[in-house]
Amino acid sequence: MNTLNQILIITKSYWIPLLFAGFIITITGCDILNVNNPNSLIEEDLNNPAAAPAIANGAEATLTNALGDLLAPYSTATDELTWIGTRDGWQELDQGMLDNPINEFTDGAFNSISESRWTADNAISRLKAFREEGALQSNLPLIRSYLYGAVNYLSIASSFDDVVIGDRQEPAPAIGEGNMDQLYQTAIDYLNSGLALVQSGSEWEARLLAIRARAHYEEALWNKLNPDIASSDPLVQSADAVNDAEEALAIIQDGADWNYRLGVSSQTPNNNMAFQVNERLELRIGNSFIEPTDDNTKAESVSLEDPIDEIPAPFLEAEIDAFVEANEYADITVVSARELHLIIAEDALARNDSQSFESTINDLRALDGLTDYQGQVPALELLQHSRQVNLFLQGRRLADLYRFEQTSPEWNLNRVEEGTFFPITITEIRANPNLSLEN
């Protein structure tokens, strides 16, 4: 594929004035092609250090689009979403068949996240060069790009069994299933570089540390699932993940229900997962979480109850309400204080430190005003429930189903291969001479 020569971002807020302008041009007989789009950046612009914020914005926009495209098939392959529409590709995923490279929705996700990964890598390369030349006016665009790049690599590593990492000029080989853990190190390297530039105690430092905690945790989890389910102990223990989680929480105000989300609105790419659930009605929230409406298209009520207080999980209720109300513009959670508490609690449970587990899981439960845990249920059961609720629709569920030996109610077990994630898909295979369907 040729080097990107033009980045063109037209947000939906521009469509009405552009259409109006087109109408005026038509009736006045002016040249319809003689229009300057203020959001168009040509190659010359991209070499100008003044474009640094716009370059970072482009990396953020492609990531937002990619995560919406990726979370839709990922969540459908779990019990979080279920298929209610007409497209066979969604049904296939709903039944647990993840390894079909021709599935149109997996293919779309692979293409989107590959584009986003390349865009962030390209942004980092350009902005690093500006900084080395002494021309970068602020480090923030580079810090942001390091963060977006890291999230791309994390999302690929935790959702796919293989990938191609190329420069979009020459076709590259697949990195191989056994090498996917290298993507976690790339993510960590990006986050380290961002942290070296960030202001101590700032919101961006908290974000970078929190995502690095995710990276260390997910790398350790990957090693439990690959190349096969490798351990009878499903719990992740990672001192590096815990250290980063604690450091991030120390920056965040005590007790704060903090999160870092990619904002979605009519002026950004939409959230395709939310569109499929709330607008197109191909999908709805799964039966493990809710009671559906009589017409089977929406969530009537939350059915997943807290195992101690025996009430519908409060955070899940709030998340579903916000997700539905936002329609196709639901924000995308990248990381949260809730996830950091879960990382620390799981590590304590893996080390048989019941006191630390109780303290940390109760910090999490306090965010929803729930009763403290004092051994009322098995600790592992509470951890599993807490992850199911607090990481809802964030791309974490499939690995949990595998390692905790659980299934989705919709899975056809004849189609499910334990530990399988998404493959390299057909668009890349057809375009890349290093690949074939037989690989």
N, C-alpha and C positions, 0 to 999 in steps of 0.2 A: 504494500500500500504506500502511496506517495506521502512525503512529509506534509504535515498539516500546513497549508498555506493561508488559511483564513479561519478565524473563529468567529462565528456569528451567533449571537445570543439575542433573541427577540422574545421578551417576556410577554405574557398574555395581556398585560396592561397596555401594550402598544397596538394590539390588533384593531381596536375600534378606530383610533386616530389614523392608522395606516389605511384601513378600508375607506375612511372618509376622504383621505388624501387621494386614494386611487380614484374615487368617484369624481373629485374635482378635476384631476388630471384628464380623465376620460372626456368630460364635457368641455374642457378648455382646449383639447387637442395637443397638450404638451407631451413630451417624450416620457413615457411611463418608466423607462429605465434610468432616467436622470434624477435619481433620488439618493440622498446621502443618509445612511442609517447610522445614528450616533453610537450604536452598540456594536458596530462592525470593527474588528481589529484585523488588519492585514499583517503580513510577515514583518514589514518595516516597523509597524507599531509595536509588535511583540519584542523587538530589539531595543525599545526605548524604556529605560528604567522607570519613567513616569507611569508606565502601564502595569507596574507591579501589582497594585491592588486589583486591577481588572483580571490579571492572569490568575491570581489566587481565587477571585470570584468564579472564574471559569472552572477551576478545579473543584470548588465547592458545588457548583451547579451540576457538573457531571456526576459527582459522587451522590448527590441527592437523588438524581434520576436513576442511577445504577442501583442504589439500595432499595428504592421502591420496586424496581424491576426484579431484583433478586429475592427480596423478602416475600413476594407473592408466591412463586413456586416453592420456595423453602418452607414457608408456613403451611402451605397446602399439603406438603409431604409429611407434615407432623399432624398432631391432633388439634393444633391451634385454629386452623381453617379447614373447611370442608367444601366440597364441590356441590353446587346446586343448579348449575347452568346447563349449557349445551355443548361446550367445547371438550372434545375427547382428551386433549392434552391435560386439562385440569383433572379430569377423572383418573387418568393414568397416575398422576402425582398423588392424588388423594388416596389411591389404593396402595401406594408405597413403592411404585416402580420409579426409581430415580435414575437408572443407568441408561436410559434411552437417549442417544445423542441427537435424535431427530425431533424430540419433543419441542414444540414451537416456543413454549414459555421458558423452558430451561435455556434454549438457544438464545432467546432475547436477553435473558439475564446474563449469559456468558458474554455476549457482545457488549452489553452496557457496562458491565464491570471491567471488561478489558479496555474499553475506551476510557473509562474513568481512571483506571490505573495508569494508562499511558499519559493521560492529560496531567495527572498529578506529578508523575515522574518528570515530564517535560517542564512543568512549572518550577519544580525544584531545581532542575538543571539551569534554567534561565535566571532564576532569582539568585542562586548561588553565584553565578557568574557576575551579576550586577554587584553583589556584595563584595566579591573579591576585587572588583574594579573600584570599589569605594563609591559606587553610584547609587546604591540602594538607600533611599531616604529613611526608611523604617524597616526594622526586622520583622514586623508583624506579618506582612504577606508571605515571607519565607517560613515563618513559624507555622502559619495556617497551612501552607502547602505541605510541610512535613507531616502535620497531623492528618490531612486528607489522604496523603500517600499511605500513611501507616494504616488507616482504616480500610483502604482498598486492599492492601495485602492481607490484613486480618480476615476480611470478609471472604476473599478468595480461598485462603488456606482452610477456613472453617466450613466452607460450603461445597468445595470441589475436590475431587480425587486426583485431578491432574490439571495442568494449565500450560499455556504458552506465554512466556514473557519475552516479547520482542520489541523492536524499536519502530515497527510499522513501516519499515523500508525494505528489510530483508526477512523472508520467512524464517522463523526460529523453530527449533525442535521443542517438543513437550519436555518439561523438566523431569517428569517421571513421578509416579505416585509416592515412591519412597523418599523423594526429595522435597515434598511439599512443606515440610517443617522449616525449610530454608526461608520461606516467606515470612515466618514469624520473626526471624532474625533481621530481615530487611525492615520490617515494621519497627522493631526495637531500635535499630540503628537510626531510622528516621526520627523516632521520638527522642532518642538521646541527643540528636543534632538540634532538634527544636528546644529541648530543655537547656541546652548550652547557651541559647540566645534569649530565653524568656526572662522576664522580671520575676524575682523571687516573691512568692506569696500572691501572685496574680491569678486571675481566673484562668488564663491560658496555661499557667503552670499546673493548676489543678486538673485541667482537661488532659494535658499531656501525661501527667503521672497516672491518672485514672485509666487512660487508654493503654499505657504501658503495663499497668497491673493486669488488664485484660489480656494483653499479648503474652505475658509470662504464664498466666493461668491457662490460656487456650493452647499454648505450646505444650504444656504439661498434659493437658487433656488429650491433645492430638496423639501424643505418645502412648496413651492408653488405648486408643482406638485403631491405631495403624501399625503395621499393615493389616492386622486383624484386631479383634478385641483381645488385647495383649495381657490383661491383668484381671484377676478375680476381684481385686479391690477397685471399686469404681471411683473412689474419692481422690481428689486432686490435692496434693501437698506441694506448695511452692513458696519458699521463703521470699524470693524476689517479688512475687505477686503481692504477698502480704505487706512487705515493706513499702511498696509503691502505693498500695491501697491505704495504708495507715498514714502515709505522708500526704496523700491527696485529701483524706478526711480531716487532717490537721489544718489544712488551708481552708477547707469549707467550714462554715460556722457550725458549731456543735449542734447536733440534732436536726440540721437542715435536711430537707428532702430535696437534695440537689440533683440536677441532671444536666447533661449536655445533649442537646437535640439539634438536629438540622431542621431549621424552620422551613415549612412548606406553605406556600400561599399562591394566589393567582398570579403573582409576579415571579414565581420560581417554577422549575419543573414540578409536576404533580407527583403524588405518591401513588404509583400504579397499584400497589397492594390495596390501598384504601379505595381506589377507583373500582377495582374488581369486586370489592365487598359492598361498598355503599352506593355505587352508581350503576355499574353494569350488572350486578347481582349474579355473577358467575360463581362467587364464593360467599360463604358466611362464616361466622365464628363457630368453632367446632362444639360438638355435643359434650365434650369433656369439661367445657367451661360454662355453657349457657343452656337455657331452655329456649328453643326457637319460637317465633311467632307462629300462629296457626297456618299462615301461608308458607312457612318454612324459608323465609327470605331474610329475616332479621333476628336479633337477639331480644327476646321478651324479658328475660331476667338472668342474672348470674346464678348458676347452680353449684359452682365449685365453692365449697365451704371451708372456712378455717378449721383445722382439725382440733383446736382447743376451744375456741369460743363458739363453734358450730353456727356461724353466721356466714352469709356470702362474703367472700374475700373483699374487703373495702377497696383496696388498691385496684383490684381487677374491675370492680364496678366503675370506679372513676376513670380508668384507662379506656374501657369500652365506651363509656358515655362520651368522652372527649374524642375518641376515634370516630364514632358515628356522627357526632355533631360537626366534625371538620369535613365530612364528606370525602372528596378526593384530595384534600389538603391537610391530611393528618401529619403532624411532625414525626420525625424519625429519631428515636432515641439511640444515641451512640454508646453512652455509658452513664451510669448513675451512682449516687451514694448507696442505693439499695444493692447494686451489684457488688460494690466494694465490700459492704458488710457480708454479703454472701461468700465472697472469696475468702475473707478472714475466717468466717464461721466454718467453712468446709475444711480449710487447712487445720483448724483446731480439732475438728472431729476426726480428721485423718490421723492426727497425732494423739488421739484419745485424751485430749485436754477438755474435759466436760465443762469445767468452770469457764474457760475462755469461750467455748461454744455457746453456752447459755448467755453469757454477758453480751456477746456480739449479736446473736439472733434476737435478743430482747431489745437491743438498740434498733434493729430493723423493725420489730413488731411495734415498738413505741411510735414509729412514724404513722401508724394507722390506729393508735389507741387500743391495741389488742392486749389481752392478758399476757403477762410474762410467762415464759416457758420455765417450768420447774419439773420437768420429767413426766408430764402428763401423757405424752406419746413417745414412741421411739424417736431418737434424735435424727436418724436417717430419714424417717418418714417426714419429719418437719422440714428438714433441709430440702427434700425433693419438692414438697408442696410450696415452700417459699421461693424456690427457683421457678417453678411453674407459674406462679402468680406474678412475681416481681420482674421477670424477664419476658413477659408476654409480648409476642410479635417483635422480638429483637434479634432473631436469628440464632438463638441458643438452644432451642428445644430438641432438635433432632439428635444431637450428641447425647443429651440427657436420656432420651428414650432408649438409645442403644446401650449406654453404659449401665443404666438402672434396670435393663431387661424389661422395659415396658413397651407397649404397642399403642398405635392409634386405633380407635374403634373402626375406622374405615379401611384399614390396611387389609388387603388380600394377601395373606401370609405366603401364598404360593408365588407372589410377585416381589416379595421383600427379601433383599439380601442384607443381612445384618452388617452394619458398619459402612454401608455404601452411601456416598454423597454424589454430587453431580459430576458428569463427565465433561471432557472437551466436546463441544457440540458441532453440529453439522456445518454451520457457516464457516467456522475456522478450518474444519477438516477439508472442505471443498476448496478453500482458498490457499491451503498450506501444503506444498508438495511433501513435507516431512511427515504428514499424517495420513491415515486411512481409516476407514470404518473397521478394518480388521485389527488395528493396533489395540 
